[in-house]
Amino acid sequence: MIRIGKIVATHGLKGGVILAHILGESNWLKENMVLFLELQKNSRIPYFVVQAKGIQDEEAILQLDEVDTVEAAKRLIGKQVYVTEAILPETDKSSPLLWIGFQVVDSELGTIGEVEDVFQTGHQWIARVNYLGKEALLPMVKPMIIEISIRNKFIRMRLPEGILEI
């Protein structure tokens, strides 16, 4: 599964939620499709879309099955949203937001750890990885990236010497 965004707010009085996502226009959202929400770490709970309406290129208002009160919707705020790869054929699979959960593999050191989060600083993306019990921040720039495998969920990199010791 691929992380595409998160629930950022409630909408209305009947349990509607706002999904902020990375997939551009919201025409991929269809009634009866399944979105998976991470209610607890590493859990993927399926929610069926009852109604979807795009409000901006990267935001949509959703009504999810069995979420019919503001209180139920509030419990979903901040939860990560995932979809199966099958619904992503036309989307930008190079977005760093899709890389959360991928393994970072250095060309010399081997497996470094899992990408726990990514964020943008200026024009550069940074991946947060837990390496030997410490947080490591890795710049996700083309000269350091050798290969990205969406299917196998790994990023092969050539890390500069000493970057994991910072």
C-alpha positions in Angstrom: 0.0 0.0 0.0 1.1 3.6 -0.7 0.5 6.5 1.6 -1.3 9.3 -0.3 -2.1 11.8 2.3 -4.0 12.4 5.6 -7.2 13.5 7.0 -6.8 17.2 7.9 -10.2 18.4 9.2 -13.9 17.6 9.6 -16.5 19.0 7.2 -20.1 19.7 8.1 -22.3 18.1 10.7 -22.7 14.6 9.3 -19.2 13.2 9.7 -17.5 14.5 6.5 -13.7 14.7 6.5 -11.2 16.6 4.3 -8.5 14.5 2.8 -5.2 16.3 1.8 -3.5 14.1 -0.8 -0.6 14.2 -3.2 -2.4 12.9 -6.3 -3.4 16.1 -8.0 -6.9 16.3 -9.2 -9.4 14.3 -7.2 -11.1 12.5 -10.1 -9.5 9.2 -9.0 -11.8 9.2 -5.9 -14.9 7.1 -6.6 -17.8 6.0 -4.6 -17.4 2.5 -3.0 -13.6 2.6 -3.4 -11.6 1.6 -0.3 -9.2 3.9 1.5 -7.1 2.5 4.3 -6.5 4.7 7.4 -3.7 4.2 9.8 -5.6 4.4 13.1 -2.7 3.0 15.1 0.9 2.5 14.0 1.2 0.0 11.2 -2.6 -0.7 11.1 -4.5 -0.2 7.9 -8.2 -0.1 8.5 -10.5 -0.1 5.4 -13.1 2.7 5.0 -15.5 2.8 2.0 -16.0 6.1 0.3 -19.7 6.9 0.3 -19.3 10.3 -1.4 -16.3 12.3 -2.7 -16.0 15.8 -3.9 -12.7 17.5 -5.0 -12.4 21.0 -3.6 -8.8 21.8 -4.8 -6.2 19.9 -6.7 -4.9 18.2 -3.6 -7.9 18.2 -1.3 -11.2 16.4 -1.3 -14.3 16.2 1.0 -15.2 12.6 1.8 -18.1 10.9 3.4 -16.9 7.6 4.7 -19.1 4.6 5.5 -19.9 4.4 9.2 -18.5 7.9 9.9 -21.7 9.8 10.4 -21.1 12.2 13.3 -18.7 15.1 13.9 -17.2 13.2 16.9 -16.4 10.1 14.7 -14.9 12.4 12.1 -12.7 14.2 14.7 -11.1 10.9 15.7 -9.8 10.5 12.1 -8.0 13.9 11.9 -4.3 13.5 11.4 -4.6 9.8 10.4 -2.6 8.8 7.4 -4.5 7.5 4.3 -3.3 4.7 2.1 -4.4 3.1 -1.2 -3.5 0.1 -3.1 -1.0 0.6 -6.0 -3.7 -0.5 -8.5 -5.4 2.9 -8.3 -2.2 4.8 -8.9 -1.3 4.0 -12.5 -1.6 7.6 -13.8 -0.2 9.4 -10.7 3.2 10.8 -10.0 5.0 7.8 -8.4 8.1 9.8 -7.8 6.6 12.0 -5.0 8.7 11.6 -1.9 5.5 11.4 0.2 5.0 7.9 -1.3 8.3 6.8 0.2 7.2 6.6 3.8 7.7 3.0 4.9 10.3 2.3 2.3 13.7 0.8 3.4 16.8 2.9 2.7 19.7 0.8 1.5 23.1 2.3 1.3 25.4 1.1 -1.5 28.2 0.3 1.1 26.5 -0.1 4.5 23.4 -2.0 3.4 20.1 -1.5 5.1 20.0 1.8 7.0 16.3 1.7 8.2 12.8 2.6 7.3 11.7 6.1 6.1 9.5 7.2 9.0 8.6 10.6 7.5 9.5 13.0 4.8 9.3 16.8 4.7 10.3 19.6 2.4 12.8 22.3 3.2 12.9 24.8 0.4 13.3 22.8 -2.8 14.8 19.7 -1.1 13.1 16.7 0.5 14.4 15.2 3.7 13.7 11.7 4.9 13.7 10.9 8.6 15.1 7.4 9.3 15.8 5.6 12.5 19.4 4.4 12.3 20.8 2.4 15.2 18.3 4.0 17.6 19.1 7.6 16.5 17.2 9.9 14.1 19.0 10.4 10.8 18.0 13.1 8.4 18.8 12.2 4.8 18.6 14.6 1.9 16.6 13.0 -0.9 18.5 14.5 -3.8 19.2 12.9 -7.2 23.0 12.7 -6.9 22.5 10.4 -3.8 19.6 8.3 -5.1 20.6 5.3 -7.1 17.3 3.5 -7.5 13.7 3.7 -6.1 11.5 0.6 -6.3 7.9 1.4 -5.7 7.0 -2.3 -6.0 9.6 -3.6 -3.5 9.5 -0.4 -1.3 13.1 0.4 -1.1 15.4 3.4 -1.9 19.0 2.5 -2.9 21.3 5.4 -2.1 24.9 6.4 -2.2 25.3 8.2 1.2 28.2 10.6 1.7 30.7 9.4 4.3 29.8 10.6 7.8 26.2 11.7 7.1 24.8 9.1 9.6 27.1 10.4 12.3 25.6 13.9 12.3 
